[in-house]
């Protein structure tokens, strides 16, 4: 999910920052919708985007991802297939998850390398780093598994956007 927009939402008595993304409704279920968002590189803002190698590579590697978003019955009746919707996730949830996903494997790799070097010099450091990296990867998978039903990790439906339709590039359909 690209960092399209950040806005503040009042939930209960707290104000939390929500990272917002636009997407297209590709399926409607009985308790929610499937939304397709296009993941692009951040390089599409300058005047040279059509001739820029970075922008062209970003278009080449762009991919669409689908995510299930629960909606209540009142909102469900307003949504039609191919509508553009705004979805969001709490900023602190995204930031803490990013720290876990990126930092945990790195820390466990470094700890494994240090432990391996103490036991068996260079060969131990190399094998310890590999074992530490794999351990960190498994820990990230477990983190995702343990939080799969956590409501903070579920994207929230923020509203319909009828005035600005969201188009998915033909190459991704």
HUDASUL-V972881 format. One record per helix or strand of 3 or more residues. SS is the DSSP state (2 for helix, 1 for strand). FROM is the first residue (numbers start at 1). TO is the last residue. Records with the same first field share a line. If there is no record, write none. Layout:
SS: FROM-TO  FROM-TO
This chain:
1: 5-11  14-28  32-39  63-70  84-90  156-160
2: 53-61  73-78  91-146  151-153  170-172
